[in-house]
Amino acid sequence: MEDHVMLYLALGALVCVTAATATTQKGARQGFDLELQQKMMNYTWSSFCDPAVIENNTCYWCTDANLVAVRTVHGNKSDAYGYVAYNPVQSYAVVAYRGSSNLMNWLYDFDFIKMNVSGTTARVHSGFYDCWLELKDEVFSAMNTVLKKCPHCTQVYVTGHSLGAAISGLCAFDLARDKPSLSVHLHNFGMPRVGDIQFAQVFNSTVASATRMVHRHDIVPHLPPAPFGFHHISTEVWDQSPETTSPPSAQTYKVCDGSGEDPTCSESIDALHWVIEDHDYYMGTTNSECHYSN
């Protein structure tokens, strides 16, 4: 995995340019809710755990006593993995995806080719989109189950880390577009760029809200490089604290502008200072407990 990261880093440094970045609409911008984001962090780390402990809500990161798992989902080709659950007490559903756990995932991450999103002029990263399409039918089927068991669970929180963050963005967009009765919210961690500026615009106007957290000098959110025609969705929250374990409330966060590419946030970090180590720590936590391999 490190060889691919170093290649990305070299590529990012070579194409680093000073051209002005276009801005997007601010439809998905919202205030930062620390408690909610911490809850999403726990749901995300849970997605790295064995299906059995997810389904019976006993994993290390399973801190929501009211969460009911519907099913885990797995892509045979991409090895992408996650779960769908709901909280009937607080009337919401959760869709969570793990990050890249092996080389096969990172090989998917390394595909820069873009493909069209049906019904729009937007284009997205084909490797990420293929990963999402492998899971889409399972996820939509699970969401139908959620709504049968909990008809009032129309708030949907989608989350993930790394490759899982990329999948979560595409998932949130399709859920919001294809199931307009749902209010879909994206809160993820270490998300790479998944599409072009047209996708960022249509995403921001379709999904109810989004918080895309970036930790310090994490390399992954800088990839694929913007000069290749990629543009982040909004809204970035920049976790500026070192990669040490500490309470989430002790971290320093900056809520960035609605452009998706705020030059005063993580975009202010020169390519030579991007590091993979910051990718493993978010909100003062790291996933040291669950490493399920399917």
Secondary structure, DSSP 4 states (H G I P E B T S, - for coil): -HHHHHHHHHHHHHH---PPPPP---TT-----HHHHHHHHHHHHHTTS-HHHHHTT-STT---TT-EEEEEEE-TTT--EEEEEEETTTTEEEEEE----SHHHHHHHT---EEEPTTSS-EEEHHHHHHHHHHHHHHHHHHHHHHHH-TT--EEEEEEBTHHHHHHHHHHHHHHHH-TTSEEEEEEESPPP-B-HHHHHHHHHHSSEEEEEEETTBSGGG-S-GGGT-BPPS-EEEE-S-SS---GGGS-EEE--TTS--TTTGGGS-GGG-BSGGGGEETTEE--S-----
